[in-house]
Amino acid sequence: MKSSEKLSPEKQPEYILLDNTGKNYEKLFGWKPGTVLRRISIWYGSNGLGRNLKQAYFVPADSDTNYGHIVWNDHVKEITGQLELDI
């Protein structure tokens, strides 16, 4: 990741890892569904499949490292603090 693609600490939103991700994140990084993550980079475009998929670098929210791992946007949900209803 280029330094121009990094987000400043005050602009790093928090996300929650969703349960639809399989076990890859757990096997590779130790992240289980429900893990709170911080996005440390801009969103990158899709991989050319023509779908609305993006990816960015993430780290655990309680970590002080700047070395992140790629996560797809459909594997996380931003924590907004708003109440959600399933209807």
Secondary structure, 3 states (H helix, E strand, C coil): CCHHHECCHHHCCEEEECCCCCCHHHHHHCCCCCCEEEECECCECCCCCCCCCCEEEEEECCCCCCCCEEEEHHHEEECCCCCCCCC
